[in-house]
Amino acid sequence: MSDHAAVAVPEVEEQAAAAPQAAEPEKKKRRQPRYHVLLWNDEDHTYDYVIVMLHELFGHPPEKGFQIAQEVDLRGKAVVLTTTMEHAELKRDQIKAYGKDPGIKACKGSMSASIEAAPE
Protein backbone atom coordinates (compact mmCIF):
# COMPACT_ATOMS: atom_id res chain seq x y z
CA MET A 1 0.00 0.00 0.00
CA SER A 2 1.24 3.45 -0.77
CA ASP A 3 1.86 6.16 1.81
CA HIS A 4 0.28 8.77 -0.39
CA ALA A 5 -3.43 8.86 -0.57
CA ALA A 6 -4.86 10.18 -3.79
CA VAL A 7 -7.53 12.81 -3.52
CA ALA A 8 -10.07 12.79 -6.25
CA VAL A 9 -11.25 16.20 -7.45
CA PRO A 10 -14.61 16.11 -9.15
CA GLU A 11 -14.34 16.94 -12.86
CA VAL A 12 -16.88 19.73 -12.62
CA GLU A 13 -14.79 21.61 -10.08
CA GLU A 14 -11.67 21.21 -12.23
CA GLN A 15 -13.42 22.76 -15.22
CA ALA A 16 -14.78 25.63 -13.17
CA ALA A 17 -11.38 26.33 -11.65
CA ALA A 18 -9.67 26.23 -15.02
CA ALA A 19 -12.20 28.48 -16.78
CA PRO A 20 -11.66 32.21 -16.26
CA GLN A 21 -14.55 34.15 -14.84
CA ALA A 22 -16.83 35.15 -17.68
CA ALA A 23 -17.08 38.90 -18.03
CA GLU A 24 -20.53 40.34 -17.78
CA PRO A 25 -21.89 41.13 -21.22
CA GLU A 26 -21.24 44.73 -22.16
CA LYS A 27 -24.32 46.85 -21.89
CA LYS A 28 -25.00 48.48 -25.21
CA LYS A 29 -25.26 52.21 -24.72
CA ARG A 30 -28.25 53.63 -26.46
CA ARG A 31 -27.43 56.93 -28.09
CA GLN A 32 -29.99 59.70 -28.03
CA PRO A 33 -31.38 60.69 -31.43
CA ARG A 34 -29.57 63.65 -33.00
CA TYR A 35 -31.16 66.85 -34.28
CA HIS A 36 -29.93 69.59 -36.60
CA VAL A 37 -30.35 73.25 -35.66
CA LEU A 38 -31.16 75.07 -38.91
CA LEU A 39 -30.63 78.77 -39.56
CA TRP A 40 -32.90 80.21 -42.26
CA ASN A 41 -32.13 82.97 -44.74
CA ASP A 42 -33.77 86.39 -44.81
CA GLU A 43 -32.89 89.82 -46.14
CA ASP A 44 -32.95 91.53 -42.72
CA HIS A 45 -29.54 90.45 -41.42
CA THR A 46 -25.94 91.11 -42.46
CA TYR A 47 -23.11 88.61 -42.64
CA ASP A 48 -21.51 90.44 -39.71
CA TYR A 49 -24.62 89.86 -37.59
CA VAL A 50 -24.60 86.13 -38.44
CA ILE A 51 -20.87 85.77 -37.76
CA VAL A 52 -21.11 87.48 -34.35
CA MET A 53 -24.27 85.59 -33.37
CA LEU A 54 -22.76 82.21 -34.28
CA HIS A 55 -19.64 83.03 -32.31
CA GLU A 56 -21.56 84.15 -29.21
CA LEU A 57 -24.14 81.34 -29.21
CA PHE A 58 -22.14 78.41 -30.63
CA GLY A 59 -18.49 79.39 -30.23
CA HIS A 60 -17.89 79.20 -33.98
CA PRO A 61 -14.77 81.09 -35.05
CA PRO A 62 -15.31 83.96 -37.51
CA GLU A 63 -14.17 81.85 -40.50
CA LYS A 64 -16.77 79.16 -39.75
CA GLY A 65 -19.41 81.85 -39.12
CA PHE A 66 -18.66 83.36 -42.53
CA GLN A 67 -18.96 79.94 -44.22
CA ILE A 68 -22.33 79.33 -42.56
CA ALA A 69 -23.54 82.85 -43.45
CA GLN A 70 -22.58 82.17 -47.08
CA GLU A 71 -24.41 78.84 -47.10
CA VAL A 72 -27.54 80.44 -45.61
CA ASP A 73 -27.37 83.17 -48.26
CA LEU A 74 -26.82 80.78 -51.18
CA ARG A 75 -28.95 77.78 -50.15
CA GLY A 76 -31.58 79.40 -47.96
CA LYS A 77 -30.62 77.50 -44.82
CA ALA A 78 -27.66 75.93 -43.05
CA VAL A 79 -27.03 73.46 -40.24
CA VAL A 80 -25.30 75.30 -37.39
CA LEU A 81 -25.22 72.42 -34.88
CA THR A 82 -26.17 68.75 -34.52
CA THR A 83 -26.98 67.66 -30.98
CA THR A 84 -29.62 66.14 -28.69
CA MET A 85 -33.22 67.34 -28.93
CA GLU A 86 -33.14 69.32 -25.68
CA HIS A 87 -29.91 71.11 -26.59
CA ALA A 88 -31.15 71.74 -30.16
CA GLU A 89 -34.35 73.31 -28.79
CA LEU A 90 -32.32 75.56 -26.50
CA LYS A 91 -30.03 76.71 -29.32
CA ARG A 92 -32.98 77.30 -31.68
CA ASP A 93 -34.64 79.44 -29.02
CA GLN A 94 -31.43 81.39 -28.42
CA ILE A 95 -31.22 82.24 -32.14
CA LYS A 96 -34.84 83.37 -32.13
CA ALA A 97 -34.22 85.57 -29.07
CA TYR A 98 -30.91 87.04 -30.21
CA GLY A 99 -32.40 90.34 -31.34
CA LYS A 100 -32.28 92.78 -34.22
CA ASP A 101 -29.34 93.40 -36.51
CA PRO A 102 -27.99 96.84 -35.51
CA GLY A 103 -26.52 97.20 -39.01
CA ILE A 104 -29.95 97.31 -40.69
CA LYS A 105 -32.44 99.97 -39.59
CA ALA A 106 -35.44 98.14 -41.04
CA CYS A 107 -34.55 94.88 -39.28
CA LYS A 108 -37.68 93.47 -37.63
CA GLY A 109 -36.04 91.07 -35.18
CA SER A 110 -34.00 87.91 -34.84
CA MET A 111 -33.31 85.35 -37.53
CA SER A 112 -35.47 82.27 -38.01
CA ALA A 113 -34.32 78.87 -36.83
CA SER A 114 -35.79 75.39 -36.58
CA ILE A 115 -34.76 71.85 -35.68
CA GLU A 116 -35.11 68.65 -37.63
CA ALA A 117 -34.15 65.06 -36.99
CA ALA A 118 -30.68 64.23 -38.29
CA PRO A 119 -30.40 61.11 -40.44
CA GLU A 120 -28.97 58.15 -38.53
Secondary structure, DSSP 8 states (H G I E B T S, - for coil): --SS------HHHHHHHHS---------------EEEEEE--SS--HHHHHHHHHHHH---HHHHHHHHHHHHHHSEEEEEEE-HHHHHHHHHHHHTS---TT-TT--S---EEEEE---
